[in-house]
Amino acid sequence: MSTPYPTMHALSDFADAAAQIVGALDRADFFKVLGENLQQLFNLDNFIVFYFEQDCAAQLVHTNLDADELLRQMSPYVSGLYLLDPFFIQSNSIQTTELLNLDEIEPEGFRESEFYKSYYKFIDIVTELRFVIKMADGRWLHIFMEREAGKGTYSLDELSRLKSLEKFIDSVVSRHWTWRRIGESLMQSEKTPLGFGLRSVIGQIRGKTLTNREIDIVELIIKGHSSKSIADLLKISTGTVTNHKRNIHNKLKIQSQAQLFHYLLQDLFALGVKPR
């Protein structure tokens, strides 16, 4: 399907926005200006920028929301549960700036997962897009662009126009980041190392020892994969997945995915991941 040419009105709006964004380069309010212009162009509710560094807690760079309240709500996510986030998982395969759409990258069954129920539904977000920018190996910047319930999802035209901004976003954010030496500042600031590997926590959940295959199954369950998706990824039958799930439930003395997620959180909290 061919992409429609932008109207003169749309080009004029973008030109005005681009001029303001470029004018804010190397200024302390750069991300505020970027967010305000993207909000105006695309009718966004929430604009959030997080910095992720391998094996460290996420760091909030900017938001149009109350920062203290946002960090309180997202404390478990920031402290380490972002490892279960489809956007973060996708980051590892990104080599240049990309616009990611949750509707396109979420695994089958994700919206029924306890992670989604706990960390998406409570913020009443109807749709989420992110520009994911690779700053260096093991370091990423995520620009969250969210719409709350009542505004509807992004249209195909809006998605196309946002997609066309990838190179522009990459250029201005990378230049600003370098000129302000933000990366150096964040690397030198106090960080909270996660201090655990997700698989090692899963392997000892509730003090029980799971096999490598059972760890594979649990990791995919908590990331939101359905039995069929797990079977496809591990190249086993859905019947085998069901048998593994039954063994896991018996070993951990649980009866549901909700209990599995609950006990995983308990173990993570014991390792320093902060509850809400």
Buried (B, 14 or more C-beta within 10 A) or exposed (E): EEEEEBEEEBEEBBEEBBEBBBEBBEEEEBBBBBBBBBBEBBEBBBBBBBBBBEEBBBBBBBBBBEEEEBBEBBBBBBBBBBBBBBBBBBBEEEEEBBBBBBEEEBBBBBEEBBBBBBBBEEBEBBBBBBBBBBBEEEBBBBBBBBBEEEEEEBEEEBBBBBEEBBEBBBEBBBBBBEEBEBBEEBBEEEBBEBEBEBEEBBBEBBEEEBEEBBBBBBBBBBBBBBBEBBBBEBEBEBEBBEEBBEBBBEBBEBEEBEBBBEBBBEBBEEEBBBEE
